[in-house]
Amino acid sequence: MRPGTTASRGGAGSRAAGDERALTSVAAGERCPGGEPRDLPRLWHVTLSVSGERIPVAEVRRALEQLAHDHPFLLTSRYADDHAEIRYWEEARDLHDAAAVALRLWGEHRQTAGLPPWEIVGLEVIDRPTYHQRIAAGYGPVLATPVGVHPF
């Protein structure tokens, strides 16, 4: 055996001198079961719901507009004087990562965007195929609200 090499899994490395191992390529879909590499990021649709004490709606709107300006990934926000909902697409390796980012969003940007001191009361994270399946079936998230910040 040459220095720096290891024996084959099949035994003692019994290839005859001069025998070359054939190299083959692996199609991208064959890298892992299911056809998609598990460590590549995917898109997740996030709906974050927050609620708390009443705040003037003008302040809520201004804060959500500032958040959308600071982070243009936000797809849409709906609000009232005591609750709000933020929807956006998150790119993450898995649901756990997407949910962790979503759960930090409100608290981490409370000061910079002037968000109300509300608590997170709901979180939904679904993958892109599920989102599109729901839309096609007619029971997905309400699409009537255009992109941006809007009252309920």
Disulfide bonds with the S-S distance in Angstrom:
none
